[in-house]
């Protein structure tokens, strides 16, 4: 009698594990994570100006404080994937509180290209008043189709 557990005259069960279903499950999970990962990016929709510049070398291990100005002139503070809307009057106090806890945190400004220059300068002045010595500006590289 030849059954599924019968092997060459011995009455021992087969001791092999079929790993094919495990591999199938892992491939499905890989595809799910590859599709879901780009959807996890969050933030304020800001149309950054496109300029050619050298990237800033990131010497600190901490995430920067990113202060954004969107198309409507609203201000946002982003730190550690946590983003909060804030008024211009409260930005200085918020930045001071964060820098007291993490004094070496870099401060970056993201300004929508459609926001007036005056709003970005006012924001940078507010940051300077709060004690931020160096402020970086975030931009995007040119898309390449402007020739």
C-alpha positions in Angstrom: 0.0 0.0 0.0 1.5 3.3 -1.1 0.2 6.3 0.8 1.4 9.9 1.1 3.5 9.1 4.1 4.9 5.9 2.8 8.4 6.0 1.7 10.4 3.0 0.4 9.1 0.3 2.8 9.4 2.4 6.0 6.3 3.4 8.0 7.8 6.7 9.1 6.0 10.0 8.3 7.8 12.4 5.9 9.9 14.9 7.8 10.2 17.6 5.1 8.5 21.0 5.3 6.9 22.5 2.2 8.2 26.1 2.0 6.5 27.1 -1.2 3.4 28.5 0.5 5.6 30.5 2.9 7.5 32.0 -0.1 4.2 32.9 -1.8 3.0 34.7 1.4 6.2 36.6 1.7 6.1 37.7 -2.0 2.5 39.0 -1.5 3.5 40.9 1.6 6.5 42.4 -0.3 4.2 43.6 -3.1 1.7 45.1 -0.5 4.5 47.0 1.2 6.0 48.3 -2.1 2.6 49.7 -3.1 1.8 51.1 0.4 5.1 52.8 1.1 4.8 55.8 -1.3 1.3 56.5 0.2 2.8 56.9 3.7 4.5 60.3 2.9 2.7 63.1 4.5 2.9 66.8 4.5 1.5 70.1 3.3 1.2 70.4 -0.4 3.8 73.0 -1.3 4.9 73.7 -4.9 8.6 74.3 -4.3 10.7 76.5 -6.5 13.1 74.6 -8.8 16.7 75.7 -8.6 20.1 74.1 -9.2 22.0 73.9 -5.9 24.2 71.7 -4.0 22.5 69.5 -1.3 23.2 70.3 2.3 25.4 67.8 4.1 23.4 66.3 6.9 25.8 66.2 9.9 23.2 65.9 12.6 21.4 62.7 13.4 18.2 64.5 14.3 15.4 65.4 12.0 15.2 69.0 11.1 12.4 71.3 12.1 10.6 72.2 8.8 8.5 75.4 8.8 6.3 75.4 5.7 4.3 78.2 4.0 1.6 76.8 1.7 -0.1 78.4 -1.3 -2.7 80.0 0.9 -0.1 81.6 3.2 -0.8 79.2 6.1 2.1 78.2 8.3 3.0 74.6 9.5 5.7 73.2 11.7 6.9 69.6 11.0 9.1 67.7 13.4 9.5 63.9 13.5 6.7 63.2 11.0 4.3 65.3 13.2 2.9 68.3 11.4 0.9 71.1 13.1 -0.7 74.2 11.7 0.4 77.4 13.6 0.0 81.1 13.2 2.9 83.4 12.5 2.6 84.9 16.0 3.1 81.5 17.7 5.9 80.2 15.5 8.6 81.8 17.5 7.3 80.4 20.8 7.0 76.9 19.3 10.5 77.0 17.8 12.0 78.2 21.1 10.3 75.4 23.0 11.6 72.8 20.5 15.1 74.2 20.5 15.2 74.2 24.3 14.7 70.4 24.2 16.9 69.8 21.2 19.3 72.7 20.8 21.2 71.3 17.7 18.2 70.7 15.6 18.5 72.4 12.2 15.6 74.6 11.0 14.5 74.5 7.3 11.9 76.7 5.5 9.7 75.3 2.7 7.9 78.1 0.8 5.5 77.5 -2.0 6.6 79.2 -5.2 3.3 81.1 -5.4 3.7 82.7 -1.9 4.9 86.2 -1.9 8.6 86.9 -1.1 7.5 89.1 1.8 5.8 86.2 3.6 8.9 84.1 3.5 11.1 87.0 4.6 8.7 87.7 7.5 8.8 84.0 8.5 12.6 84.0 8.4 12.7 87.2 10.5 10.4 85.6 13.0 12.7 82.6 13.2 15.7 84.8 13.7 13.9 86.7 16.5 13.3 83.2 18.1 17.0 82.6 18.2 17.6 80.5 15.1 21.0 81.5 13.8 21.0 79.5 10.5 17.9 78.8 8.4 18.0 76.5 5.4 15.7 76.9 2.4 14.3 73.8 0.8 13.9 73.7 -3.0 13.5 71.0 -5.7 16.0 70.3 -8.5 14.8 71.5 -11.9 12.7 69.0 -13.8 14.9 69.1 -16.9 12.3 70.1 -19.4 13.0 73.8 -19.2 15.5 74.2 -22.0 
